[in-house]
């Protein structure tokens, strides 16, 4: 027979014992009706949160763009080039500003930038939408390009080191990775839409500009 000292009623079994010192608290155990009532109340808050998030995202999409000089200098595989060249003839440019620590080995370069760009492989879909994806590294071209090759990446890679004060005006250069969404306008300058100061967020916190 079971030891009465170790038996308990169903009601007693449904009530967890207080956590021992140092142990994390555990959720209460309840019946299905209590659970459904609690989650129904929570869904009201979740839906309000979702609607507010959608409204904020829509407001961010409507932010004005900043005009940039299409002749802003960059460095590429053939030497000096311009921001307009980085569009590759397409209408829009997604520019990833890769953080860089000059003179440091590969293992000490930005883990976040490395992880994000390791997810970038097939670009044909973007190209079909008239969009170019390119890295504008915050460090020197030759040194950072070796890192790109070491990682086995093949996305376009340029150095924006000499133009960071223009391209990332108002941002903490070298202290965060950023994504910019740039729009090329025929016979006009470049427009940029961009983020606040949080770095790469859900779609990459980006900043927008027109070239």
Buried (B, 14 or more C-beta within 10 A) or exposed (E): EEEEEEEEEEEEEEEEEEEEEEEEEEEEEEEEEEEEEEEEEEEEEEEEEEEEEEEEEEEBEEEEBBBBBBEBBBBBEEEEBBBBBBBEEBBBBBBBBBBBEEEEEEEEBBEEBBEBBEEBEEBEEBEEEEBBBBBBBBBBBEBBBEBBEEEEBEBBBBBBBEBBEEBBEEBEBBEBBBBBBBBBBEEEBBBBBBBEEEBBEEEBBBBBBBB
